[in-house]
């Protein structure tokens, strides 16, 4: 009986968390964006802008089902084809256009 109650609580928690997640749909071209955290990978590229996960509040932003998808979409929107991630924890990076 206790195990069943625990299973119900776990299932309810998972459902609640998934309901809070913001679903991300990739824009055309976003799946082809190269993601790197190595500066040497973008030395021959041109920076086109900064990208960052949007936040609905200063301290706690929304939970994204695909945070890299958000950054890839922003990179494409800036005309970039490579995403240099400067902080995975904060969801920040620089969009580059590489040859």
Backbone as ProteinMPNN parsed JSONL, in Angstrom:
{"seq_chain_A": "XXXXXXXXXXXXXXXXXXXXXXXXXXXXXXXXXXXXXXXXXXXXXXXXXXXXXXXXXXXXXXXXXXXXXXXXXXXXXXXXXXXXXXXXXXXXXXXXXXX", "coords_chain_A": {"N_chain_A": [[0.819, -1.19, 0.0], [1.926, 1.274, 0.821], [3.965, 1.521, -1.062], [2.449, 1.801, -3.369], [1.177, 4.281, -2.925], [3.43, 5.896, -2.931], [4.223, 5.558, -5.601], [2.094, 6.799, -6.898], [2.425, 9.433, -6.007], [4.932, 10.029, -7.136], [4.335, 9.773, -9.888], [2.393, 11.801, -10.154], [3.995, 14.015, -9.565], [5.8, 13.99, -11.719], [4.026, 14.442, -13.842], [3.089, 16.995, -13.176], [5.463, 18.512, -13.341], [6.081, 18.163, -16.054], [3.971, 19.492, -17.18], [4.6, 22.069, -16.615], [6.72, 22.611, -18.235], [8.106, 24.427, -20.939], [7.457, 23.957, -24.205], [9.573, 23.549, -26.993], [9.791, 24.329, -30.344], [11.729, 23.691, -33.116], [12.941, 26.112, -35.405], [13.078, 26.38, -39.013], [16.201, 25.24, -40.14], [17.453, 25.344, -37.663], [18.126, 22.861, -36.602], [20.458, 22.306, -37.872], [22.369, 23.927, -36.812], [25.555, 24.272, -35.519], [26.856, 23.366, -32.395], [29.07, 24.455, -29.94], [31.582, 24.641, -27.347], [34.094, 25.416, -27.444], [36.461, 27.83, -27.915], [38.315, 27.937, -30.01], [36.97, 26.815, -32.119], [35.503, 28.791, -33.323], [37.161, 30.732, -34.348], [37.589, 31.491, -37.018], [35.24, 32.648, -37.686], [32.412, 34.948, -37.836], [31.032, 36.93, -35.363], [27.579, 37.295, -34.741], [25.739, 38.023, -32.879], [24.499, 38.004, -29.447], [23.088, 35.317, -27.556], [20.528, 34.109, -25.386], [18.779, 32.304, -22.861], [15.433, 33.134, -22.442], [13.851, 34.655, -19.58], [11.2, 34.493, -17.295], [11.126, 35.61, -14.875], [13.373, 37.362, -12.682], [14.836, 35.622, -11.007], [13.912, 32.942, -11.278], [13.519, 31.334, -14.127], [11.471, 30.098, -16.892], [11.006, 26.551, -17.298], [12.551, 24.83, -19.815], [11.835, 22.402, -22.253], [13.701, 21.835, -24.136], [16.354, 23.414, -23.95], [18.657, 23.997, -25.507], [17.528, 24.067, -27.977], [16.115, 26.465, -27.944], [18.246, 28.295, -27.916], [19.465, 27.596, -30.328], [17.439, 28.315, -32.126], [17.436, 31.095, -31.728], [19.992, 31.664, -32.675], [19.766, 31.065, -35.424], [17.875, 33.021, -36.051], [19.434, 35.292, -35.852], [20.977, 35.047, -38.02], [23.036, 33.26, -37.87], [25.087, 30.23, -37.944], [26.415, 28.737, -36.185], [26.688, 28.011, -32.77], [28.227, 29.283, -30.04], [28.592, 28.278, -26.915], [28.664, 29.961, -23.94], [27.913, 29.691, -21.326], [26.511, 26.973, -20.01], [25.016, 26.588, -17.743], [23.679, 29.027, -17.316], [22.482, 29.328, -19.74], [23.561, 30.772, -21.98], [25.165, 32.333, -24.777], [27.046, 32.923, -27.849], [26.126, 33.791, -31.065], [27.387, 32.756, -34.165], [28.492, 33.272, -37.541], [29.754, 31.043, -39.635], [32.154, 29.932, -42.087]], "CA_chain_A": [[0.0, 0.0, 0.0], [2.807, 2.438, 0.884], [4.641, 1.602, -2.357], [1.476, 2.299, -4.347], [1.023, 5.716, -2.667], [4.662, 6.524, -3.4], [4.156, 5.557, -7.059], [1.117, 7.82, -7.289], [3.051, 10.726, -5.753], [5.977, 10.198, -8.147], [3.661, 9.999, -11.165], [1.787, 13.134, -10.103], [5.087, 14.993, -9.639], [6.286, 14.001, -13.105], [3.005, 15.088, -14.664], [3.09, 18.43, -12.867], [6.67, 19.115, -13.903], [5.994, 18.196, -17.513], [2.982, 20.51, -17.532], [5.248, 23.375, -16.449], [7.775, 22.77, -19.227], [7.801, 25.168, -22.143], [7.851, 23.166, -25.36], [10.329, 24.303, -27.99], [9.763, 23.814, -31.704], [12.843, 24.256, -33.856], [12.653, 26.826, -36.648], [13.856, 25.793, -40.112], [17.638, 25.483, -40.082], [17.989, 25.266, -36.298], [18.71, 21.542, -36.342], [21.777, 22.271, -38.51], [23.282, 24.819, -36.09], [26.622, 23.575, -34.803], [26.995, 23.845, -31.014], [30.409, 24.212, -29.407], [32.008, 25.451, -26.198], [35.524, 25.613, -27.654], [36.708, 29.103, -28.596], [39.07, 27.724, -31.246], [36.046, 26.408, -33.18], [34.865, 29.961, -33.942], [38.178, 31.752, -34.655], [37.459, 31.935, -38.408], [33.833, 33.01, -37.849], [32.004, 36.301, -37.497], [29.965, 36.994, -34.354], [26.402, 38.024, -35.23], [24.928, 38.47, -31.751], [24.427, 37.203, -28.223], [21.854, 34.567, -27.336], [20.314, 33.807, -23.965], [17.456, 31.791, -22.542], [14.577, 34.151, -21.827], [13.423, 34.36, -18.228], [9.966, 35.195, -16.953], [11.386, 36.313, -13.624], [14.816, 37.519, -12.528], [15.487, 34.523, -10.303], [13.492, 31.626, -11.75], [12.95, 31.377, -15.478], [10.672, 28.924, -17.222], [11.723, 25.315, -17.569], [12.431, 24.5, -21.229], [12.022, 20.998, -22.569], [14.863, 21.764, -25.009], [16.996, 24.726, -23.867], [19.55, 24.211, -26.651], [16.655, 24.402, -29.1], [15.84, 27.905, -27.844], [19.455, 29.0, -28.329], [19.627, 27.33, -31.764], [16.465, 29.161, -32.821], [17.926, 32.471, -31.673], [21.164, 31.726, -33.557], [19.243, 31.158, -36.793], [17.233, 34.328, -36.166], [20.483, 36.309, -36.008], [21.718, 34.755, -39.246], [24.192, 32.428, -37.554], [25.023, 28.793, -38.178], [27.184, 28.1, -35.116], [26.407, 28.531, -31.433], [29.305, 29.137, -29.073], [27.962, 28.345, -25.594], [29.567, 30.525, -22.928], [27.467, 29.184, -20.027], [25.407, 26.019, -20.073], [24.201, 26.779, -16.535], [22.812, 30.207, -17.489], [21.871, 29.307, -21.057], [24.058, 31.941, -22.697], [26.18, 32.062, -25.788], [27.23, 33.886, -28.924], [25.824, 33.241, -32.385], [28.418, 33.04, -35.155], [28.325, 32.846, -38.925], [31.018, 30.407, -40.004], [32.201, 29.488, -43.483]], "C_chain_A": [[0.866, 1.258, 0.0], [3.524, 2.626, -0.451], [3.7, 2.167, -3.406], [1.27, 3.805, -4.165], [2.252, 6.476, -3.169], [4.662, 6.615, -4.925], [3.201, 6.625, -7.569], [1.714, 9.22, -7.111], [4.121, 11.009, -6.812], [5.343, 10.505, -9.503], [3.038, 11.392, -11.214], [2.856, 14.216, -10.215], [5.614, 15.112, -11.064], [5.292, 14.713, -14.008], [2.96, 16.59, -14.423], [4.31, 19.127, -13.463], [6.602, 19.19, -15.414], [4.98, 19.233, -17.973], [3.581, 21.905, -17.438], [6.308, 23.636, -17.511], [7.265, 23.536, -20.434], [8.337, 24.375, -23.321], [8.515, 24.06, -26.394], [10.23, 23.592, -29.331], [10.887, 24.495, -32.472], [12.361, 24.944, -35.125], [13.46, 26.163, -37.76], [15.329, 26.211, -40.043], [18.252, 25.325, -38.709], [18.638, 23.916, -36.003], [20.108, 21.417, -36.944], [22.796, 23.184, -37.824], [24.29, 23.978, -35.316], [26.755, 24.195, -33.42], [28.382, 23.473, -30.506], [30.634, 25.058, -28.161], [33.515, 25.704, -26.27], [35.752, 26.871, -28.487], [37.432, 28.912, -29.927], [38.169, 27.307, -32.411], [35.417, 27.595, -33.907], [35.869, 31.057, -34.312], [38.054, 32.289, -36.078], [36.042, 32.434, -38.715], [33.589, 34.467, -37.475], [30.864, 36.251, -36.484], [28.808, 37.819, -34.906], [25.477, 38.465, -34.1], [24.978, 37.523, -30.569], [23.078, 36.512, -28.131], [21.762, 34.211, -25.859], [18.914, 33.243, -23.785], [16.626, 32.896, -21.925], [14.126, 33.701, -20.443], [12.165, 35.15, -17.922], [10.091, 35.924, -15.625], [12.895, 36.404, -13.443], [15.511, 36.302, -11.916], [15.148, 33.151, -10.886], [12.823, 31.764, -13.11], [12.095, 30.152, -15.732], [11.562, 27.715, -17.458], [11.486, 24.967, -19.03], [12.683, 23.018, -21.445], [13.274, 20.8, -23.421], [15.584, 23.119, -24.998], [17.953, 25.013, -25.026], [18.738, 24.565, -27.896], [16.333, 25.886, -29.122], [17.044, 28.69, -28.358], [19.743, 28.786, -29.815], [18.679, 28.203, -32.579], [16.929, 30.614, -32.857], [19.119, 32.662, -32.612], [20.727, 31.866, -35.011], [18.611, 32.529, -37.019], [18.228, 35.47, -36.361], [21.309, 36.097, -37.277], [22.95, 33.904, -39.024], [23.974, 30.972, -37.906], [25.815, 28.009, -37.135], [26.875, 28.806, -33.799], [27.583, 28.225, -30.532], [28.697, 29.35, -27.695], [28.993, 28.845, -24.586], [29.187, 30.072, -21.53], [26.275, 28.256, -20.221], [24.459, 26.245, -18.901], [23.221, 27.939, -16.698], [22.092, 30.226, -18.829], [22.259, 30.528, -21.86], [25.095, 31.538, -23.72], [26.247, 33.184, -26.805], [26.939, 33.157, -30.232], [26.903, 33.695, -33.352], [27.969, 32.585, -36.534], [29.696, 32.327, -39.352], [30.975, 29.954, -41.462], [31.898, 28.007, -43.626]], "O_chain_A": [[0.582, 2.205, -0.733], [3.678, 3.753, -0.921], [4.13, 2.946, -4.256], [1.195, 4.535, -5.153], [2.136, 7.554, -3.754], [5.059, 7.638, -5.482], [3.48, 7.282, -8.572], [1.529, 10.089, -7.963], [4.197, 12.125, -7.327], [5.789, 11.421, -10.193], [3.152, 12.084, -12.225], [2.646, 15.226, -10.887], [5.846, 16.217, -11.554], [5.69, 15.512, -14.856], [2.81, 17.369, -15.365], [4.192, 20.214, -14.028], [7.025, 20.186, -16.001], [5.125, 19.795, -19.058], [3.117, 22.825, -18.112], [6.751, 24.774, -17.67], [6.143, 23.325, -20.895], [9.543, 24.147, -23.423], [8.076, 25.184, -26.637], [10.542, 22.406, -29.444], [10.99, 25.722, -32.481], [11.491, 24.434, -35.831], [14.429, 25.457, -37.48], [15.647, 27.392, -39.905], [19.47, 25.184, -38.599], [19.597, 23.844, -35.235], [20.863, 20.52, -36.569], [23.963, 23.21, -38.216], [23.918, 23.085, -34.555], [26.765, 25.419, -33.288], [28.814, 22.327, -30.626], [29.958, 26.066, -27.95], [34.133, 26.142, -25.3], [35.292, 26.963, -29.625], [37.183, 29.658, -30.874], [38.565, 27.432, -33.57], [34.858, 27.428, -34.991], [35.47, 32.194, -34.563], [38.388, 33.449, -36.317], [35.689, 32.619, -39.879], [34.442, 35.127, -36.88], [29.846, 35.601, -36.722], [29.012, 38.897, -35.464], [24.526, 39.209, -34.34], [25.439, 36.387, -30.68], [22.058, 37.046, -28.568], [22.772, 34.037, -25.177], [17.977, 33.652, -24.47], [17.07, 33.538, -20.974], [14.031, 32.503, -20.172], [12.07, 36.334, -18.248], [9.254, 36.762, -15.291], [13.626, 35.589, -14.006], [16.648, 35.991, -12.271], [16.021, 32.288, -10.974], [11.699, 32.253, -13.218], [12.003, 29.266, -14.882], [12.741, 27.857, -17.783], [10.338, 24.821, -19.447], [13.623, 22.449, -20.892], [13.848, 19.711, -23.428], [15.438, 23.896, -25.942], [18.047, 26.154, -25.478], [19.221, 25.285, -28.769], [16.284, 26.5, -30.188], [16.893, 29.63, -29.137], [20.215, 29.701, -30.49], [19.07, 28.766, -33.602], [16.83, 31.281, -33.886], [19.241, 33.699, -33.265], [21.262, 32.697, -35.745], [18.8, 33.129, -38.078], [17.899, 36.492, -36.964], [22.222, 36.867, -37.571], [23.82, 33.831, -39.893], [22.849, 30.528, -38.135], [25.883, 26.781, -37.185], [26.81, 30.034, -33.731], [27.905, 27.063, -30.284], [28.327, 30.47, -27.342], [30.049, 28.241, -24.401], [30.031, 30.063, -20.634], [25.174, 28.696, -20.552], [23.243, 26.112, -19.044], [22.07, 27.849, -16.27], [21.195, 31.042, -19.04], [21.395, 31.243, -22.367], [25.806, 30.545, -23.56], [25.616, 34.232, -26.662], [27.438, 32.058, -30.475], [27.289, 34.864, -33.365], [27.181, 31.65, -36.679], [30.668, 33.08, -39.418], [29.914, 29.636, -42.0], [31.899, 27.482, -44.739]]}, "name": "protein", "num_of_chains": 1, "seq": "XXXXXXXXXXXXXXXXXXXXXXXXXXXXXXXXXXXXXXXXXXXXXXXXXXXXXXXXXXXXXXXXXXXXXXXXXXXXXXXXXXXXXXXXXXXXXXXXXXX"}
